[in-house]
Amino acid sequence: MTCLRVLLASLFLAAASLPAMAAETVLRFALDQDPDPLDPAISGSYGDRIVTNWMCDQLLDVNDKLDYVPQLATSWEWAADGLSLTLHLRPDVVFQDGEPFTSAAVAANFKRYQTMPGSLRKGEMQPIAGVETPDRLTAKILLSRPYAPLLSLLANRPGTMMSPRILDKTEDEIVANPVCTGPYRFVERVAHDHITLERNRAHWNAAAMGPDRVIFLSMIDPGVRMVNLRAGSIDIHNRVAPTDLAGLKADPKLRLIQSPAIGFQLLTFNLANGARSQTPIGQDARVRAAFEKAIDRRVINDVVFEGAYVPNNQTEAPGSRYWNPDLPVPARDLEGAKALLKQAGLARVPFSLIIGTDPVNGQIGQVMQSMAAEAGFDITLVPQDGATMVQASRSGDFQASMSIWSGRADPDGNASIWMACNGFLNWGHHCNPALDQALLDGSSATDPAARVAAYRRASAIAAADRGNLVLFHFTYLWGLGPRVQGAKPMPDGILRPAGIRLVE
């Protein structure tokens, strides 16, 4: 199957470079997953963010230092009471269908994100009370309470602007032909195979863009991506497996770029989302504590990632401002795990764990499966592609699931979405009022010290509840082919299109 996949990818890419296309420059970008639907209202995977970053603009962006920088908004200022944020919009921006970008478009997008049935943005945008449009290039965001993470939202999916002409269409119609203001416009998508974008020459920053076309290829297996990179069939290999680092570095034609990540790998337990939550590991915190004692995050890092990642048990990266130094990564305690299961009246605890279909996720699952078995856990690994996993987790059709989060610059975007009672990725329906209060205090405070105290309090509560377990923070690793120049590593794992060039 692997050889067939390589052959099919090569045949497809060869067709994309026939003489008729010789005048075009085509960037071939291999993803480690098949992305969610390309609609920021309903998407929730890392892969779709990579694609929409080329296809859509946001109101703000972050740089490699995680500072907020202008994109569709050129400047902004807070009201003295912290209850509104005024955005000054970039002039002469048009959507890819010719519709002008104005403050009315901002208001329309926010309304859809907040009111559309099935929107995953509702929870995180709850503090937004409305948008005033004093003129066509000024949007004033009104808040029901001071909300420090707002800037982070504007630099992510809630800040992604789609054409007002398509907002009243059905969900299926929008994902079949998404229209934004970004530097590349949507051309086609073949599920589980590829997504093609073409350059938008009317873009406000078109001069900074390089390739005429970008083809995102779904190549789940990192070994397949590596083979295609060496063969010249792809230009960018997203998420190089640490086991391939030595070979990549030894190849003079290839180049590695990397960045410490704000993203992390997370294990979510189903505590209260439907009938499948009625398991010992879903209903008894002692069982979840026993599971954590049975695994060794450092061993996972050493065995699967050759020490390239950062073992962690918090949503904030070790050593960063909001990381809690009072919660070090626990060592494995096999006897302690067995004692907790005995205390819970259990000898063996079976549960199923959804993992990704790529081999790396399989290796993580197998290492945990082996370690946990020694304590009394019988884990059944259930490989699923990203979209299927999200759907199963959202509907409660899981007992435990493993997923990645690309991370956000603000701590609220790393914790509340997973752990608040109304968090849009709180698939297990973990709900603790004390945790909610700590997260609310953190998001409402403007004083940095008060925010640190609140989020550290939240991390301590989450660590005790164990509705979710962070396993490690990533190091983002990209392999680049010889044609690629100007790609800049980013701590959110998303390469920005500006400045990337192809040189023959």
Secondary structure by P-SEA (a helix, b strand, c coil): caaaaaaaaaaaaaaacccccccbbbbbbbbccccccccccccccaaaaaaaaacccccccccccccccccccccccccccccbbbbbbbccccccccccccaaaaaaaaaaaacccccccccccccccccccccccbbbbbbcccccaaaaaaacccccccccccccccaaaaaacccccccbbbcccccccbbbbbbcccccccccccccbbbbbbcccaaaaaaaaaaccccccccccccaaaaaaacccbbbbbbbccbbbbbbbbccccccccccccccaaaaaaaaaaccaaaaaaaccccccccccccccccccccccccccccccaaaaaaaaaaaccccccbbbbbcccaaaaaaaaaaaaaaaaaccbbbbbbbcaaaaaaaaaaccccbbbbcccccccccccccccccccccccccccccaaaaaaaaaaaacccaaaaaaaaaaaaaaaaaaccbbbcccccbbbbbcccccbbbbbcccccccccbbbcc
